[in-house]
Amino acid sequence: MIASDADLPPRLGALTFHGPLSEERAARLVRRIAATGPADVLDIGCGWGELLLRVLDAVPGATGTGIDIEAGDLARGRALAEERGLGDRAVFAEESARGTERGPADAVLCLGASQALCDPELPHDPARALRELRRLVRPGGVVVLGEGFWERTPTEEELAGMWPGAHADDHFPLGGLVDLAIGAGFRPVWIETAGREEWEEFESGYRYDTELWLATRPDHPRAAETRERVDRQRSSWLNGYRNVLGIAYLTLVATAE
């Protein structure tokens, strides 16, 4: 039996944002960006571009471009833009962000997607990603970066429970991450981090549609592989990075050249 796409688990339909970001924090970020009056906004690894669209809605006349390689998420973003009357101001481009020439822009968003700016064959390098973000924003422009950091140094047991090959060098502590941003040519005008409730909302929402699908289709041809994948991902959170890995939301202003 060959399963049709329509019979497979929906992709992240329970999530508003593809990350641990609350409505309240998102609203504050949008207000902060809108206050700078950007004429154009670039979203790196945009997914369906929820925050991008909210910024465009808050800044009449601004245009935005979202870049991602996930066609389904981009299609969702285009549909949302049309629903909100922003279709003529938002572009969703299916392409790699590495080395992109889409900038410079007045405002750049990069939420949990800095890896898209780095060489996938090398270990993730936040310093390189920050230098790329500096290249993509105009002097005086604003960058909102959502980036992982260690709340504390993980134990060997915790690392073993995370993603394959997890290492203590995979992330910086928060202070080290902010220092990298300053070294790349930014001033950190606002520093905030996701709370436990935001993480739990995201983690459960990430798996919600798939868990419902598995509960009602235990004998589906794709059930076994789907169950293994979602159980592995949940375990990596509960037995690995929960309360160890944090997400920082840094609002950065590019210094004058």
PyMOL commands that set and color helices and strands:
alter all, ss='L'
color gray80, all
select helices_A, chain A and resi 5-7+23-34+50-58+71-83+114-117+126-136+156-161+168-170+174-183+196-216+223-241
alter helices_A, ss='H'
color red, helices_A
select strands_A, chain A and resi 40-44+63-68+90-94+105-111+137-150+186-193+245-254
alter strands_A, ss='S'
color yellow, strands_A
deselect
rebuild
show_as cartoon
